[in-house]
Amino acid sequence: MAGHSHWANIQRTKGVADARRGRLFSKLSRYILIAARNGGGDPDANLKLRYAIDKARANSMPKENIERAIKKGTGELEGEALEELTYEGYGPGGVAVLAESLTDNRARTSGEVRKIFEKGGGKMGNPGAVAWMFDRKGLIVVDAALTDEESLLDLVADAGGDDVKNVGKVFEIVCDPSAFAAIQEALAGKGLKTTSAEFVQLAKSPIDISLEDAKRVVKLMEMLDEHDDVQNVYVNANLPEEALTATD
């Protein structure tokens, strides 16, 4: 799981540059829009919307942008006709790759994502090719300086969580989506602020690959992440920090 925290840090760093170009806010707006369209505009009754709003706030998205996206989703304002698509395929070293997207043009996005896979040394597969290798989970990150592992384990277990791991300077909490809200509330009750809280696709059995392949996988992930329609990218490989921090 360590790769998820490091990859999230890369995405947040990249997000600063994306925000200057309006790309990050556009992605966040789309996520809020689709969440509101599918589950309504009340974040208290729509967990996916609440998460989308929290993520937008964490990236300093203006309140008016958030409210406008919600209204587009509920139909109060005219919005885009978006659909959710997950592209599956393989990357360097035979790594399984999932790319979640929101698009208003399935044909265009599919063609462009396929080309990115090929350019990045991979190949896009058919629906269902690799999705079975992943589980949908809640991933909550807490600063390790705020608590100790034993206390956090007890708290998370009581709230229905699956696991807690110490990853460098943070704790990663993994849970079933149904326990996501309860764990957040339990953490808030103890005054433990989260670094991030999101739903992710976690590999059931992560594989080890060479450092060279890992660098190529990270490059493919970056290329996919830079596409305007791609929201999240996941792989089933253990990615060493040397690969995640490589600049070449």
N, C-alpha and C positions, 0 to 999 in steps of 0.2 A: 504493500500500500504506500510505501514511502514515496514512490514516484508520483502519486496523486498530489501530495502536498507540494513537491518541487515543481510539478507541471503547473499547478495552480499559481505558484509564485511567478513562473514565467509568464503565464497568461495575464496576471495582474500587471506585471511590468510592461508587457506588450500593450496592455489596455490603455496605459497612459498615452502612448503614441496614437493608438486607435481613436481615443476620445478626441484628440486634436483634429482628426479627420472626420469625426462624426460617426465612425464605423461602430465603435463599441456601443454608443447610445442607441444606434439603429438596431443592433442585435438585441439589446436589452428591451427596447420598446416592442419588438416583435414577440419576444418571449412573454412579456406582460399581456400583450394583445391576445395571443392564442390561449393563454391561461384563463383570461377573463371570458373569452368567447366560449370556452369549453366548460367552465365551472362557475361563471357568474362573477360579478364585480366586487363581492364582499370578501376581503382577505381572511376574515375570521372563519368563514365557511368554506373557503377555497384554499387549501394548503398550497397547491401549486402556484397560485397567484401570490400568496404571502411570501413564498420563497423567491419568486421573481422580483417582487418589490424590494425585499431585503437585499437581494443581489444588486439591484439598481442603486439603492441607497448607499451600499458599501462602495460603489464606484462613483459616488458623488453625482448621480443623475438628478437634475432639478425636479422638484416636486411637481411642477406643471407638466413636465414631460411624462412623468409617471401617470398622472391623472388623465392626460390626453390619451395615452395608450390604453388605459382601462376603459375609457369611454368608447374608443374605437372597437375594443373587444366586445363590449356589451351592446353596440349598435347605436349609442347616443351620438357618435360621430362616424362619418364614413371612414372605413378602414380597408386595408389590403385583404385580398382573398388568399390567405395563406394556408398551406397544408404542411403537416409534420411528416418528414421522411427520414428514415435511417438508412444510410449507405453502409454496406458491409464489404469487407475485402481483406486482402493480405498485404503486408508490407515487407520490407527487407527482413531476411532471416525467418520467413514464414510466420511472422507475427500477425495475429488477428487484429483487425481494426474496425471500429464502429465510429461513424461520423453522423451525428444527429443534426438535422437541418430544418429550417423553416423557409419555404419558398413559395413564390407566386407563379413560378414557371417550372414545372417538373422536368420537362424535356431539356431546358437550358441548363438547369442546375445539375441534372444527372450527367449530361455530357461533359460539363466542366469538372465535376468531381472525378469522373472516370479519367480524364486527362491528368488530373493532379496525382491520382494513384499511380498512373503509368510513369509520369515524370519523376515521382518520388521512389521509383524502383519497386512498386507494388502492382497489384491488380485488383480491380473491383469485382466482387462476386455477386451472386444472386441473393435475393432476400432469404434469410435463414441460414446463410452459409456459415456465419460465425457467432450470431447472436446467442446461440445456446451455450457459448463459452463464458457468458457474463450473467451476473445477477444484478437487478436493480436494487440499490441500497441507499440509505441516507449516510452521508459522510459529514461529520461535524468536527471542526478543528478548534482546539483550545490551547492557549499559551501555557506551556509547561511550568512557567514561573508562578502561575496563579494557584496551583494545587499540586497535590502529590498523587501518584498513580493509584495507590490503594484506596484513597478516599474517592477518587474519580470512578474507579471500578465499581465500588459499592453503589454510588449514585446512579451510574449508568445501568447496572444490573437491576436495581429497583425500578427503574423507569422503562425497562424492557429492551435495553440495548444488547447487541451481539458481542461486541469486542471493544477493547481499548488498547492502543499501542503507543508506546513512547517513540516518537520519530524526531530525534534531534531536540529542537527547542519547543516542540508542540506535541500534544496528544491527539491522535486520530481516533474518533469514536465512530464505529460502524453499527448501523441498526437497520431493521426492516423499515420500509417507508411508513408503516402503520404506527411505529414508535417514535417517529421523527419529532413530532410536536411535543410529545410528553418529555422527551429528553431535553429539548430546548427549554421547556418550562422549568424542569428540574435544575438545569444549569443556571438559569436566570434567578431561581429561588435562592441559590447559594452565592449569587453575585459573580458568577463565572461568565465573563463575556467571551463569545465565540469569535475566532478569527475568520471562519467561514462556515457555512452550513448549506449543503446542497444535496441534490439527488444525483447519483452517479451510477455508471455501469462498472462494477468491479469484476475483474476476471476471477473465475472459479478456481483455476489452477494456473497462476502466472508462470511463465517460462523464462529461463535464463538464456540470454543471447550474447554474442561477442560484443565488445565495446564498439567496434567499427559498425556492426549492424545496428547497435543501439543509437549511435549518432545519426545514422541514416533514418531510423524510425522517428527520432525526434524531429529531424528535418521535414519528414513527411507530415508529421502532426502539425508542425508550424505552417506548412503550406496549406493544409486543409483548414486550419484555424483562421487563416487570413482570408478565406473566401467569405464574402458577405453573408451567404445563406447558411453557413455552417455554424452551429451553436456550440457543440461540444464534440471532443474527439477522445476516444478511449482505445487502449491497446491491452493485450494480455501478456505483456512482457515486463520483467523487472528491469527498470531503467536506472543504471548507476548514475550517481550525481555527476560524474565526469562527462557523461553524454548529455545530461540536461543543461550543463553550464558551458558546453563547448561553443565556441564562437565561429568556428570554421565551417 
